[in-house]
Amino acid sequence: MHVAIIDGDVSYPPTSGKRLRTLNLMLQAARRHRITYMGRCAANSDEARLAPAYLRERGIEPILVHHPVPHKSGLAFYGRLFANLFSARPYSVTSHQSAAMRHAIRELANKQPVDVWQLEWTGYLPMIDRALPGPRVVIAHNVDTLIWQRYYENERNPFKRAFLKTQWHKFRRFERDAFREATRVVAVSAADAELIRTQFGQPKVDVVDNGIDRAFFEQVQGQRDPARILFLGALDWRPNLDAVGLLLDKIFPQILKQQPSAKLWIVGRHPPAALIQRAGQTPGVELHADVADVRPYLGESGVMAVPLRIGGGSRLKILEALACGLPVVSTRVGAEGLLLKPGEDYVQAEEDAMAEALVQAIRHPAALQTMAQHGRRIVLDTYDWEVLGKKLEASWEKSLFV
């Protein structure tokens, strides 16, 4: 098949969970199918410089549209937010619309037949003209309605709550229409798939879990420091920033009172300036931004903390940690969507119990290491990209027979 993958980002270099998923599934599919990959980025970015050669060497034809998503800062950003008060669509969707992307999609369709259009987000479905032939397969990395509902539920500022509530309701209407318009939807967990079926009325949903590169992670070695806590995740994603804020405001200070030797590593891409400054001024905290390889941090930490209160989909960072044998302490939301059992594969602890669970992980590392080894076997046997790639291809095939 000729499959055109339409992305709002460029998934190389793979510096986030979403990029890792898109790239690894695409690499698997390119072994058996003709893949054209269209993403958007700035002309002077690392993505524009590195991605074309990398993808071509692996049999994928790249089309990069040099029209990046607008920045979420400055007066222009607040002007767009104000204008969105009068739009029926969520801000995230309106800000991602691009005449340049629409033109590139039409040009691709005019040059060569496309068997399947894969959209890496519901927000890109409106950019494909309805007259263009070919089924539309939408990848639901998250159910955004659920994320915005959780933003709203965890916000205390009344003005922000009012804005978040409008965005939540806009996403609920938008996703209902987008999921129904799609030929098929691919969710990353059974829980998300059930939500799409029951709340949004789209019965044609398949599950393709997130995964890991087994060979890349299973040989990780390092001198583990039981007192070193790791937080890993993209630091330009609001749910992760909320979790880091919770760590710095509440959880880590409570840990230090009981365990003064504790250390916190925060590892992720694109941290905001305020977080860089705060981490530099907080004793026991180190921030490592935009690292080329996360494995040394996974190999030398004693435990991973996942204090997520907001999120959807499933967390690649937990899979990567367990693939390396690193114990995990996570909230229910943090481990949502994974085929892992609390108490057997990881420690589940909610916001108020997270500090105590991490103190116990520092003081009694052997008990958590046994649990991590059990989780490691589950991850290595279940979440392999080659197996998951074949599941995605099966969704493409089913979309051809509507």
N, C-alpha and C positions, 0 to 999 in steps of 0.2 A: 504493500500500500504506500501511497504518497500521503504523509501526514504533515500538516502544517501546525506547528505549535506557536501560539500567540501568547506573549508574556509581557507583563508590565515592567519587568526588570530584565536584567541579563544575568543568567545563572552561572556565569563564570567570571572571575574566580568564585568558588562556592563558599561564601563567607557567612551564610545563614542556613538555618534548617530548611527553609523553603527552597533556597538555591540548591542545596544538596539533593533534595528530593527530585526536583525538576531535572537536574543534570544527570543524576544516576539512572533514572528511569529512561531518559532520552538516550543515554549511551547504550543501554541494553537494547532498546528498540532499533537503534541504528544498525545493529548487527543483522537485522532481518528485513528492515523496511527503509524506504527513502524518507528522510526527515528534513524538513525545512523549518528552521527555528527563527522566529522573529521576536526581537526584544528591543526595548528602548533604553537609551543611556545618553550621557553627555559625550560630545565628540572628543573631549580631552580626558576622558576617564580611563581607569585601568581596564574596565570592561571593554571599551572600544579598542584599546591597544592589544589586549591579550586574547579576548574571546574568539575572534574570527579564525586565527591560525589553529588554536586548540580544537575548535569544533570541526574545521575542515579536515584536519588530520584524522579525525575519528568518523569521517563519512557523513557529517551533518552540514547542510548548507545554511550559513548564517545570513540573516538580513537584519542589520542593526539600524534602528531609526534614531537619529540623534535629536531627540526631543524629550528630555528628562521630565519627570513629574515635578511640578513646582515645589519649592522649599516650603517647609512648615515654619516659617519665621518671617519677621518683618511686617511692615504695614500692608504690603500686597496680600500676605497670607490672611491677615485679619479682615481685609476687604473682601476676600473670597469667602471667608466664613460668614460675613454679614450677608453677602449676596445669596449664600446657600439657604438662608432663612426662608427665601421665597421660591426655593426649588423643591420639587417633589422627590428628587433623588438625594441620597446621602452625599455629604461632602467628598468622601473618599472616591465615590464613583464619578462625580462631576469633575474632580481635579485630575482624574486619570484619562478623561476623554481627550483624544488627540487627532486632529485633522491629518497630521503627517502619518500616523499609524493607519488610519482609514485608507489613505491613498496607497500606502505600501501593501495593504491587504488586497485592495482591488487590482493593483498591478500584478501581484503574485497570481491571483485567480485568473487574470487575463492571459498570462504567459503559459500556464500549465495547469491541467486539471488537478484538483485536490480531492483525495478520497475522503479524508476526515480532517475537520478543523478541531484542534484541541485548544481550549481556552484555559489559561492558568489561573483565572479568576473570573467570577461572574461579571465583574465590572467591565470586562472586555467583550462580552457578548454583544452589547449594542453597537460595537464598532465594525461588526461584520454585516454588510448589507444583507437583508433577508432574501434578496433575489439571487445571491450567490449559491450555487449548488453545493451539496455535501453536508453530512450530518455534523452537528456541533456537540462535542464532548466537553463538559465543563468539569474542571478539577476543583473540588472544594477543599482547599488546604485547611480551611476553617469554615464554620458557619458563622458569618459575621454578625448576624442578629444576636446570637448567644453571647458573643464577645461584648457587643455594645450594651446588652442587657446587664452584663457583669460590671462593665465600666460604671454604669448608672448605679447599680446596687452598692458599689464600694466607694462612691464619691460622697463627700460630706458637704462640700461647698454648694449652697443652694443654686447659685447662678450656673455653675458647671453642671449640676444635676439636671437643670432644666434643658440645657443644650444637649446633654447626653441622651436624655429621654427622647428628644425629637429625632436624633440620629438613630437611636434604637428602633423607633417606630418606622422611620424611613427605610432602614435596612430590611425590616420585616416585610414591608410591601415590595421593595425592590427584589429581594431574594425569592419571594413567592413567585413573582412574574418570571424572573430569570431562570429559576430551576425548572419551572413548567415549560418554558420555551426551549430549553436544552433537549437534544435528542437523548442523551444519557448524562448522568452525573456520576463522578467518581469521588467518593468520600474517603477520608483517611482512617476512619474507625467505624465499627458497627454502630456505636452510639450516634455519631453524626449522620450515618445513613438512615437510621430509624427516625431521626429528627426531620430529615429532608422528606421522607415518605409521609410521615404523619402530620407534620405542621405545615409543610409547603406543597403537598399534593403531587409529588413527583415519584411515581412508583419505580422508574427505571434507574435504580441506583446500585452501583457496585462498590465494593470496598477494596481498596489497594492501600495497605498500611504503609507507614513510613518505614524506612529500613536503614541498614548500615552496610558499609563495605567491610565484610568480615576479615579479609586479609589485611586491611589497613589498621584495624583496631585490635585484633585478637593477640597480636604479638607485643602489645605495649608493655614496657617494663619500666620500673623506676623505683626509687627509694621512697616509699610512702611515709609521709609525716602524718601521724594520726591527728595532730592538732591543727592541720591545715584544712580549712573548709573551702570548697570550690563552688562558685556560681558561674555558670557558662551560658551565654546566650547573646543574641543580637541586642545591642544596647540602644538601638534606634527604634525599637518596637515597644510600644507603650506598656503591654502586660509585663515585659521583662523589667522595664524601668520601675513599675509599681512594685515588683518583687524585690528589686535591689533596694528601693527606698524602705521597704519593710525590714529588710535585713539590717540596714544601717541605722534606722530609727529605733528599732525595737529589739530584734532578735539578737544581733551580734553584741550590743551592750549587755544584755542579760547573760550571754555566754561568758563574756569577759569577767563578770562578777564572780562566776563560779570557776572559770578556767582561764586565768590570766595569760597562759601561754598560747591561747587560741589565735589563729591567723586566718584572714579571709582573703582569698584570691577572687577577683572579679575579672572575668575574661570574656571579651566580646568585641564586636565591631561597632564603629561609629558612636562612641560614647559622647553625650553632650558635654559642653564645657563645664557646666555646673557639677556634673558627676565627677569629672576629672579633678576638679578643684577640691571637692569634698573628700574623695578617696585619698588624695595627697595629704590632707590635713587630719585624717582619722587614724589613730594608732592601731597597728595590727592589720591594716587594710592595704592591699596592693591592687592596682588596676592595670591590666595588661590589654591594650587595645589593638585590634586588627592584627592579631598574631597569624603567622603563616601556617602554623601547625598546632592544633590543640592537644596533641597526644602527650607532650611532656607535662602539661598541667594535669591531665587525667591520670598520668602515671605517678605523679609525686604528691597528689592530694590524698587526704585520709577519708574524705566523705564529700559527696556532692549535695548541696542544699538546693531545693526547688520549691521556694515558698510562694508559688503562683496563686493569686486569687482570681485572676482574669485570664481567660484563654479559651481555646477550642482546638479541635483537631487532636494531635498527639505530639509528644515532645521527643524529638530526635536526640536531645542532649541526654535523656535518661537511657536511651538505647545505647548511645556511645559510651556512657559511663559504665554500664553493666557489661558491655562487650569487653571493656578493659579490666573488669573485676573491681571497679570502684563502687563502694557502697553508696546508696542513695537514700536521702530523707526527703520526702515530698508530701505536699498537700494532696488531697483528693483531686483537685482541679489539675495540679501539675502532672499527675500520672494518668489522667483521664484518657481513655481511648486505647490504652496499651493492654496487651494480654499478659499482665503481670498481677500477682496477688500480694496485697499488703501483708506484712508479717512473714512472707515466704521469700519474696524477691526483693523487697525494699521496705523501709519503715515509712508508714503513713503518719503524718503529724500535721494538724492544722495550725493556724497562726499562733494561737496561745500556747501550744505544746511544742512548737518547733525548736525553741531554744533548748529546752530540757532534752529533747531527742538528740540534738546535735552534741550536747555535753556528754550524754551517755555514749555516743559514737566515738568521741575523743577518748573517754575513759575506758571503754571496753571494745576496742577495735576488732578483736577476734570474733565476737558474736556477729557483728555486722559483716565481716568478711565471709563468713559461712553463708549468710543470706545472699550476699552479692554473687558468690559462685553459683548458687542455685539460679539466680536471675540471669547470670551470664549464659548458662546452658540454654535457657529459654530463648534469649535474644539471638544467639548464634544459630540456633536451629530454626527459628521462625522468621526473622526479619532480614532476609537476604535479598539484595537487589535483583539478582537474576530471577528468582521465583516471583518477586513482585512485578518485574517487568513483563513477564508472561501474562500475569493477571490483567495488566493494563491493556496489553494487546488484545486480550479476549474482549474487553469492553469496546475497543475500536471495532472489532469484527461484529459484535452484536449491534452496534450503532448503524451498521450498513443495512440491517434487515429490520426496518421500522414497520 
